[in-house]
């Protein structure tokens, strides 16, 4: 079974609809603030939906069910950390962001430390977001390639051709409504897209539930949420995946970094009317993410029952990678029409992240780098035009990075996906230095920032070079980077002569 004509029409109609909604809902952007922040008058609930859509990629859509299929529900523990972090962001970060007239997360660092810190943080963000979202754009082509190759329409196409077309289509449609609708268009398109992909997940859940085999039940240990097995040594404790403390602490620091310092999310929080609205949006997004992950994980458990728990290493298994399990079910077991909705959900999960990435990349490039460097007022009309040019450049760069991964191995993709965790520690550390300390100056903050980045590169890359297992599980990365950044920054300030303060 492949993609039918009906499924193709549904997918095409969805792509046209999201492009129209994103383009028309943005209204006219007369200023850079209108273009990048939606005029700061977007409803908080729409921002909450948009935040969740932005952090949900096609990888989440296909990978989380695979995690539950192979293991259990321990992955859900991360969401408790995510919610904890968003409460901290609402109390500690957002008052400082909303009290000024900043338009990017890194403008806060400019006001607290100086332009060098702002530019450094912006450049780190740009490289991180380009690598991470370039990979996500490529990853979208993986399930689509499985789906398209099962269709007689694309039987003669090579893998490269299928990936190429998939990447181009998604990127161009995302660019269309990001270019014309600005941040407000992106947010309202995200609301639609979250509805689509969650709707697709619910439909899949319902169909799986209706077709549960009567001769097979899900083992009780597969339903385990909490993991209090911390190992028998300190080293084992830090290497063990998804323990309760590791997930809670790691999830907290990861989400503090991604939602408190990453322009992709902060840009949305700055688009609300008031501080109170921003706080409601970020906390509500934590609750939505918790519900969403639970939904995808339960889909994975029902897939385990549907396929009688067959191992992916079994030669008789119809799939041999965890990321193939849900797409295989979509292709071979969903009825005509429903299949089109699910594929549209895959597009939705990818496009919401991609559009937000284009907007945040262009916003940071324009407001953190371009305007401070030229140091002159171009006028509102010309500034909006330049911002749109940066949006196009961001799209081209993301497409180019996605193409690079077509011929690379899976291990390279996994390394690239870890880049965010590596750089987030330094970003979060320097933000906390600015928020919690009044004594640390710009030079000390930059020294700490660089130390945090180098520390995390050592922790993550050294085991790969030595051919050894990771020193610690990735959930500890952000905490380590943050601790090193803050510690080195404070020590550097202490060693700095008093006159330079």
C-alpha distance (Angstrom), angle and dihedral (degrees) to the residues before:
residue distance angle dihedral
X1 . . .
X2 3.78 . .
X3 3.76 139.0 .
X4 3.80 110.6 -44.8
X5 3.79 126.8 -151.4
X6 3.82 89.1 -102.2
X7 3.81 91.1 52.4
X8 3.79 90.7 47.9
X9 3.82 91.6 51.8
X10 3.83 90.8 49.8
X11 3.81 91.8 50.8
X12 3.81 92.8 46.3
X13 3.83 91.8 47.0
X14 3.78 90.1 50.7
X15 3.81 93.3 50.9
X16 3.82 91.1 49.8
X17 3.82 91.8 46.3
X18 3.79 95.6 51.0
X19 3.80 91.2 47.1
X20 3.81 91.0 51.7
X21 3.81 95.0 45.8
X22 3.80 92.5 47.1
X23 3.79 93.2 47.3
X24 3.82 98.5 43.4
X25 3.82 99.4 39.3
X26 3.79 92.8 57.3
X27 3.79 93.2 69.5
X28 3.79 119.4 -165.7
X29 3.79 118.1 -28.6
X30 3.78 107.9 -149.3
X31 3.81 96.3 166.0
X32 3.78 139.0 28.6
X33 3.81 87.9 -106.6
X34 3.81 89.6 57.4
X35 3.79 91.4 48.6
X36 3.81 99.7 45.4
X37 3.83 102.2 26.6
X38 3.80 103.3 28.3
X39 3.81 89.7 -117.9
X40 3.85 88.0 -64.9
X41 3.80 92.5 -88.7
X42 3.82 103.9 104.0
X43 3.86 116.0 131.1
X44 3.81 113.7 -103.2
X45 3.81 94.6 -125.7
X46 3.80 91.6 55.3
X47 3.81 89.1 50.2
X48 3.83 89.8 50.8
X49 3.81 90.6 53.3
X50 3.80 90.3 45.6
X51 3.81 92.7 51.6
X52 3.79 91.3 53.6
X53 3.80 92.3 45.6
X54 3.81 90.9 49.0
X55 3.80 93.8 52.8
X56 3.82 92.2 44.7
X57 3.78 112.7 82.6
X58 3.79 130.8 174.6
X59 3.80 85.5 -94.9
X60 3.80 89.2 65.1
X61 3.78 91.0 47.5
X62 3.80 94.3 54.8
X63 3.82 103.7 23.7
X64 3.81 103.7 50.4
X65 3.85 93.5 59.7
X66 3.82 86.7 49.6
X67 3.82 90.6 53.5
X68 3.81 91.5 54.4
X69 3.81 91.1 44.9
X70 3.81 91.5 56.2
X71 3.80 98.7 36.5
X72 3.82 131.6 0.7
X73 3.81 139.6 -92.0
X74 3.84 96.6 -61.3
X75 3.80 88.9 111.3
X76 3.81 88.1 70.5
X77 3.82 89.3 70.6
X78 3.82 88.5 76.0
X79 3.79 90.2 67.4
X80 3.81 91.3 62.9
X81 3.79 86.7 60.2
X82 3.80 90.4 45.6
X83 3.81 91.1 55.7
X84 3.81 92.9 45.1
X85 3.79 90.2 52.2
X86 3.80 93.7 51.2
X87 3.78 91.4 53.0
X88 3.82 88.6 52.9
X89 3.81 90.4 47.6
X90 3.82 90.6 51.1
X91 3.81 91.8 51.8
X92 3.83 103.2 35.1
X93 3.83 109.6 22.5
X94 3.78 108.4 32.2
X95 3.85 98.8 56.2
X96 3.81 89.0 58.4
X97 3.80 92.1 45.8
X98 3.80 97.3 47.1
X99 3.81 98.6 41.9
X100 3.79 92.7 68.6
X101 3.77 132.5 48.4
X102 3.79 95.8 -105.1
X103 3.80 119.3 148.5
X104 3.82 99.8 -169.2
X105 3.79 134.4 36.7
X106 3.80 90.1 -114.4
X107 3.80 93.9 55.4
X108 3.82 84.8 74.4
X109 3.81 88.5 61.3
X110 3.80 89.4 50.8
X111 3.79 91.6 53.6
X112 3.81 92.5 45.2
X113 3.83 102.0 38.3
X114 3.81 112.5 2.5
X115 3.79 144.9 -92.7
X116 3.82 95.6 -64.9
X117 3.81 92.3 60.9
X118 3.80 91.0 45.8
X119 3.80 92.2 51.9
X120 3.79 94.3 44.0
X121 3.81 92.2 50.5
X122 3.80 90.9 45.6
X123 3.81 92.7 51.7
X124 3.82 91.0 48.6
X125 3.80 89.0 50.2
X126 3.81 92.7 48.2
X127 3.80 94.2 52.4
X128 3.80 92.4 43.1
X129 3.80 94.6 49.0
X130 3.82 93.3 44.5
X131 3.81 92.4 52.4
X132 3.81 96.7 41.3
X133 3.81 97.0 44.3
X134 3.78 93.6 39.3
X135 3.79 85.9 59.9
X136 3.81 91.5 45.9
X137 3.79 90.1 52.1
X138 3.79 89.7 51.4
X139 3.81 92.0 44.9
X140 3.80 89.4 57.6
X141 3.79 87.2 66.4
X142 3.82 92.5 58.3
X143 3.83 98.5 72.5
X144 3.79 90.9 32.5
X145 3.79 89.9 53.9
X146 3.81 89.7 54.8
X147 3.79 90.4 48.6
X148 3.79 96.9 44.5
X149 3.80 94.3 44.9
X150 3.79 88.7 55.5
X151 3.79 88.9 59.1
X152 3.82 120.5 85.3
X153 3.81 88.1 -137.4
X154 3.82 90.5 71.0
X155 3.80 100.6 28.6
X156 3.80 93.4 117.5
X157 3.79 96.0 45.7
X158 3.79 121.4 107.5
X159 3.80 122.9 -127.6
X160 3.80 90.2 -106.2
X161 3.81 92.4 52.7
X162 3.81 92.5 50.1
X163 3.80 92.4 47.5
X164 3.80 91.4 44.6
X165 3.80 94.9 52.8
X166 3.82 93.5 42.7
X167 3.80 92.7 51.5
X168 3.80 93.9 45.9
X169 3.82 95.4 47.7
X170 3.81 95.4 48.6
X171 3.80 93.6 42.9
X172 3.81 95.6 47.8
X173 3.81 94.9 48.2
X174 3.81 90.7 47.2
X175 3.81 89.4 48.5
X176 3.81 91.8 49.7
X177 3.79 96.8 60.5
X178 3.81 94.7 33.6
X179 3.81 90.2 53.5
X180 3.79 95.3 46.3
X181 3.81 102.6 30.2
X182 3.79 102.2 36.7
X183 3.79 121.1 -160.1
X184 3.79 94.0 -32.8
X185 3.80 90.6 54.2
X186 3.80 90.2 48.7
X187 3.81 91.9 51.6
X188 3.81 95.7 49.8
X189 3.81 91.1 44.9
X190 3.81 87.1 51.7
X191 3.81 90.5 54.9
X192 3.81 89.2 55.9
X193 3.78 93.1 43.6
X194 3.80 95.0 50.5
X195 3.79 88.5 51.0
X196 3.81 90.1 51.2
X197 3.79 98.9 48.4
X198 3.81 94.8 41.8
X199 3.79 88.6 47.4
X200 3.79 89.1 52.4
X201 3.81 91.1 50.1
X202 3.82 91.1 50.3
X203 3.80 91.3 50.3
X204 3.81 90.7 50.3
X205 3.82 89.7 47.9
X206 3.81 91.4 51.4
X207 3.80 93.5 48.7
X208 3.81 91.9 47.3
X209 3.79 90.8 49.3
X210 3.81 91.1 51.0
X211 3.82 90.9 51.2
X212 3.79 100.0 43.9
X213 3.83 108.4 143.6
X214 3.78 114.4 -113.4
X215 3.81 92.4 -147.2
X216 3.81 96.0 57.4
X217 3.79 133.4 56.2
X218 3.80 130.8 -170.6
X219 3.84 110.0 -105.5
X220 3.81 114.8 -114.1
X221 3.83 92.8 -119.6
X222 3.82 89.7 61.7
X223 3.82 88.3 66.7
X224 3.82 92.9 55.8
X225 3.82 111.0 127.2
X226 3.81 102.9 172.9
X227 3.81 123.8 57.5
X228 3.80 114.1 -165.3
X229 3.81 94.7 167.7
X230 3.81 101.3 116.1
X231 3.80 96.8 173.5
X232 3.81 129.9 -117.5
X233 3.81 100.5 -80.6
X234 3.81 141.2 32.2
X235 3.79 91.2 -105.7
X236 3.79 92.9 50.3
X237 3.81 90.1 47.5
X238 3.81 92.0 58.6
X239 3.81 94.4 41.4
X240 3.79 97.2 46.2
X241 3.84 111.2 102.6
X242 3.79 123.1 -121.7
X243 3.79 101.9 -6.2
X244 3.80 112.8 164.7
X245 3.82 94.9 -106.7
X246 3.79 93.0 40.9
X247 3.79 92.4 50.4
X248 3.81 94.8 42.1
X249 3.82 96.3 46.7
X250 3.79 94.8 35.1
X251 3.79 92.5 46.2
X252 3.79 91.0 48.6
X253 3.80 95.3 52.0
X254 3.80 94.0 40.1
X255 3.81 91.9 52.1
X256 3.82 92.7 42.6
X257 3.79 87.4 56.9
X258 3.80 98.4 41.2
X259 3.82 95.7 43.3
X260 3.78 99.8 31.0
X261 3.82 102.6 40.9
X262 3.83 107.7 17.7
X263 3.80 112.9 96.9
X264 3.82 89.8 -145.8
X265 3.83 89.5 71.9
X266 3.82 102.9 22.2
X267 3.81 89.4 57.5
X268 3.79 88.7 61.9
X269 3.81 93.2 47.0
X270 3.81 90.0 52.6
X271 3.81 90.2 54.5
X272 3.82 94.4 70.6
X273 3.81 123.7 96.8
X274 3.81 99.6 -119.1
X275 3.80 143.2 12.5
X276 3.80 89.0 -106.8
X277 3.80 90.8 55.8
X278 3.81 91.3 50.3
X279 3.80 90.7 50.8
X280 3.80 92.6 49.7
X281 3.81 90.7 47.6
X282 3.81 96.1 51.9
X283 3.83 95.1 44.9
X284 3.81 93.1 44.7
X285 3.80 89.1 51.4
X286 3.82 88.9 57.7
X287 3.79 91.5 55.3
X288 3.81 91.2 46.5
X289 3.81 91.9 50.5
X290 3.79 90.8 50.7
X291 3.80 90.4 53.1
X292 3.81 92.2 44.1
X293 3.82 94.9 51.8
X294 3.81 90.4 47.6
X295 3.81 89.1 53.3
X296 3.82 94.5 50.5
X297 3.81 92.1 44.9
X298 3.81 92.8 51.7
X299 3.82 88.4 50.3
X300 3.82 86.1 56.4
X301 3.81 92.2 51.8
X302 3.80 91.8 49.8
X303 3.82 89.2 49.3
X304 3.81 87.0 53.9
X305 3.80 89.4 55.6
X306 3.82 93.3 41.8
X307 3.81 91.7 56.2
X308 3.84 92.7 38.8
X309 3.81 91.3 -115.3
X310 3.80 94.2 -69.4
X311 3.80 111.2 178.6
X312 3.79 119.8 -116.3
X313 3.83 87.1 -131.4
X314 3.80 91.1 59.0
X315 3.84 108.8 106.4
X316 3.81 88.4 -141.6
X317 3.81 92.6 57.2
X318 3.82 114.5 110.3
X319 3.82 89.6 -138.3
X320 3.81 132.2 39.1
X321 3.80 104.1 -171.8
X322 3.83 127.4 57.7
X323 3.81 90.8 -126.8
X324 3.81 90.1 58.8
X325 3.82 96.7 57.1
X326 3.82 100.2 79.5
X327 3.84 94.7 38.0
X328 3.82 89.6 50.2
X329 3.79 90.4 52.8
X330 3.81 90.3 48.2
X331 3.80 92.8 52.6
X332 3.77 100.2 43.2
X333 3.79 106.7 28.4
X334 3.80 110.6 33.5
X335 3.80 121.1 89.7
X336 3.79 124.9 -116.6
X337 3.78 111.1 -77.0
X338 3.80 94.4 21.6
X339 3.78 88.4 65.8
X340 3.79 89.4 56.3
X341 3.81 91.4 51.7
X342 3.82 91.9 51.1
X343 3.80 92.3 48.6
X344 3.79 88.4 48.8
X345 3.82 85.6 53.1
X346 3.80 89.3 55.8
X347 3.80 89.5 51.5
X348 3.81 89.8 47.1
X349 3.81 93.9 52.7
X350 3.80 90.7 49.6
X351 3.80 98.6 42.3
X352 3.80 95.4 49.1
X353 3.80 90.8 57.8
X354 3.79 93.3 40.6
X355 3.80 96.2 50.1
X356 3.79 91.5 47.6
X357 3.78 89.8 48.9
X358 3.81 92.3 52.7
X359 3.79 90.8 50.1
X360 3.81 95.6 45.7
X361 3.82 93.4 44.8
X362 3.79 92.6 50.4
X363 3.81 91.5 42.8
X364 3.79 93.7 52.8
X365 3.81 92.5 43.6
X366 3.80 91.4 49.8
X367 3.81 101.3 40.2
X368 3.81 102.7 29.8
X369 3.79 100.4 36.9
X370 3.81 116.2 12.3
X371 3.81 101.5 44.0
X372 3.82 96.4 42.9
X373 3.81 90.2 48.3
X374 3.83 98.3 49.3
X375 3.82 91.0 40.5
X376 3.79 96.4 -160.7
X377 3.78 137.8 100.6
X378 3.80 111.7 -107.9
X379 3.80 94.3 -176.3
X380 3.78 126.6 -105.6
X381 3.80 97.2 -84.9
X382 3.80 95.2 50.8
X383 3.82 92.8 43.0
X384 3.81 91.1 55.2
X385 3.82 89.5 49.0
X386 3.81 91.9 50.9
X387 3.82 89.3 47.5
X388 3.81 89.9 54.8
X389 3.80 90.2 49.7
X390 3.80 88.8 54.1
X391 3.82 88.4 50.6
X392 3.82 90.4 55.8
X393 3.81 90.8 47.1
X394 3.81 90.0 50.9
X395 3.82 90.3 52.5
X396 3.81 92.6 49.6
X397 3.81 92.3 49.0
X398 3.82 92.8 49.0
X399 3.81 90.9 49.5
X400 3.82 90.6 49.5
X401 3.82 92.0 50.4
X402 3.82 90.7 47.7
X403 3.82 89.9 52.7
X404 3.82 90.0 53.5
X405 3.79 90.7 61.0
X406 3.81 95.1 52.9
X407 3.80 92.1 83.1
X408 3.81 96.7 33.9
X409 3.79 127.5 95.7
X410 3.76 127.0 -103.9
X411 3.80 91.9 -108.1
X412 3.79 90.4 61.3
X413 3.80 89.6 51.9
X414 3.79 90.7 52.3
X415 3.81 91.2 50.5
X416 3.81 90.8 50.9
X417 3.80 91.9 49.6
X418 3.81 88.3 57.2
X419 3.81 92.3 59.0
X420 3.80 92.7 89.6
X421 3.79 92.4 55.8
X422 3.82 89.7 48.9
X423 3.81 96.1 52.8
X424 3.81 98.6 34.1
X425 3.81 92.1 73.5
X426 3.80 92.6 60.5
X427 3.79 92.4 44.1
X428 3.80 93.9 49.1
X429 3.81 91.7 44.3
X430 3.80 94.5 54.1
X431 3.82 91.6 46.0
X432 3.81 90.7 51.4
X433 3.80 90.2 48.6
X434 3.81 88.1 55.0
X435 3.79 94.6 44.7
X436 3.80 100.9 41.9
X437 3.81 104.5 30.6
X438 3.79 127.8 57.9
X439 3.82 94.6 -177.2
X440 3.81 104.0 58.3
X441 3.81 111.2 97.7
X442 3.80 130.8 -153.9
X443 3.81 98.0 -92.4
X444 3.82 91.9 50.7
X445 3.81 91.4 46.4
X446 3.81 92.1 52.3
X447 3.83 91.7 47.1
X448 3.80 89.5 52.2
X449 3.82 91.4 45.8
X450 3.80 92.4 52.9
X451 3.82 91.5 45.2
X452 3.80 90.8 52.8
X453 3.82 92.2 50.7
X454 3.82 92.7 47.5
X455 3.80 91.8 47.3
X456 3.78 92.3 53.4
X457 3.79 93.1 45.2
X458 3.81 87.5 54.3
X459 3.80 94.0 48.2
X460 3.80 94.3 47.1
X461 3.82 103.6 34.9
X462 3.82 103.0 35.2
X463 3.85 95.1 69.0
X464 3.81 89.3 50.8
X465 3.82 91.9 51.6
X466 3.81 91.9 46.3
X467 3.80 92.7 44.1
X468 3.80 91.1 -123.2
X469 3.82 132.2 132.5
X470 3.83 115.2 -91.3
X471 3.81 115.3 -77.9
X472 3.79 90.4 -134.2
X473 3.80 135.8 6.1
X474 3.82 113.7 -94.1
X475 3.81 92.1 -110.9
X476 3.83 88.2 74.5
X477 3.82 95.4 52.2
X478 3.80 98.5 91.6
X479 3.81 93.6 45.9
X480 3.81 91.3 52.0
X481 3.81 93.5 47.0
X482 3.80 92.0 46.2
X483 3.81 93.1 48.9
X484 3.81 93.0 49.2
X485 3.82 92.3 47.2
X486 3.80 94.2 50.3
X487 3.81 94.1 41.6
X488 3.81 95.6 48.5
X489 3.82 91.7 42.4
X490 3.81 92.2 54.1
X491 3.83 92.8 44.8
X492 3.81 91.0 47.7
X493 3.80 90.0 51.9
X494 3.80 90.9 48.0
X495 3.82 89.8 53.4
X496 3.81 92.0 47.1
X497 3.83 115.1 100.3
X498 3.80 111.8 -103.5
X499 3.81 93.9 -119.6
X500 3.79 92.1 66.0
X501 3.81 93.6 59.3
